Amino acid sequence: MKFNAAIDVMPLDNLLDPQGKAVKHTLQNLKFNNVSNVRIGKHINVEIEAKSEEEAKKAVEQICQKVLANPIMETFRIVLEKV
């Protein structure tokens, strides 16, 4: 079976996000004063073959842990869909 994994990698909440801070500052300069916080992350799509959804999720979690996210500074969220 083929699955599509949508992965969001974000900086941990307690870490400074300089890109998010810069975007927030720019938005406030453009008079978007109702914006109170901006966090910048990555969105990755991975297509993967697996025998089951559980196997696909385990494989994608390993991919995130070993390649896509730095566990010291980032967290990730996976949404898996059968193709």
C-alpha positions as CSV (number, residue, x, y, z in Angstrom):
1,M,0.0,0.0,0.0
2,K,1.1,3.5,-0.7
3,F,0.7,6.3,1.9
4,N,1.3,10.1,1.9
5,A,2.7,11.5,5.1
6,A,2.3,15.2,5.7
7,I,4.9,16.2,8.3
8,D,5.1,19.5,10.2
9,V,8.4,20.2,11.9
10,M,8.3,23.2,14.4
11,P,10.7,24.7,16.8
12,L,10.0,23.8,20.5
13,D,7.8,26.3,22.2
14,N,10.4,27.3,24.7
15,L,13.0,28.1,22.1
16,L,13.5,31.5,20.5
17,D,12.3,31.6,16.9
18,P,14.2,34.5,15.2
19,Q,12.4,34.0,11.8
20,G,9.0,34.1,13.5
21,K,10.0,37.1,15.5
22,A,11.1,38.9,12.3
23,V,7.8,38.1,10.5
24,K,5.8,39.2,13.5
25,H,7.7,42.5,13.6
26,T,7.1,43.0,9.8
27,L,3.4,42.2,10.2
28,Q,3.0,44.8,13.0
29,N,4.8,47.4,10.9
30,L,2.3,46.7,8.2
31,K,-0.5,47.4,10.7
32,F,-1.5,43.8,11.3
33,N,-1.7,44.6,15.0
34,N,-3.9,41.6,15.9
35,V,-1.0,39.1,15.3
36,S,0.4,38.2,18.7
37,N,2.8,35.3,17.8
38,V,4.4,33.8,14.7
39,R,6.3,30.5,14.6
40,I,8.1,29.4,11.4
41,G,8.7,25.7,10.7
42,K,8.9,23.2,7.8
43,H,6.2,21.2,6.0
44,I,7.4,18.1,4.3
45,N,5.4,15.5,2.2
46,V,6.7,12.0,2.0
47,E,5.2,9.2,-0.2
48,I,6.0,5.8,1.3
49,E,5.2,2.1,0.5
50,A,4.3,-0.1,3.5
51,K,2.2,-3.2,4.3
52,S,0.0,-1.4,6.8
53,E,-0.7,2.1,8.1
54,E,1.0,1.2,11.4
55,E,4.2,0.2,9.5
56,A,4.1,3.4,7.5
57,K,3.7,5.5,10.6
58,K,6.6,3.8,12.3
59,A,8.8,4.3,9.2
60,V,7.9,8.0,8.9
61,E,8.5,8.5,12.6
62,Q,12.0,7.1,12.2
63,I,12.6,9.3,9.2
64,C,11.6,12.3,11.3
65,Q,13.7,11.3,14.2
66,K,16.8,10.5,12.1
67,V,16.7,13.1,9.3
68,L,13.9,15.7,9.3
69,A,13.8,17.0,12.9
70,N,16.4,17.8,15.5
71,P,14.9,16.5,18.7
72,I,16.9,18.9,20.8
73,M,15.3,21.9,19.1
74,E,12.2,20.7,17.2
75,T,9.1,18.7,17.4
76,F,7.2,17.0,14.6
77,R,3.6,16.0,13.7
78,I,2.6,13.5,11.1
79,V,-0.7,13.1,9.2
80,L,-0.8,9.9,7.3
81,E,-3.2,9.2,4.4
82,K,-3.6,6.1,2.3
83,V,-3.1,6.9,-1.4
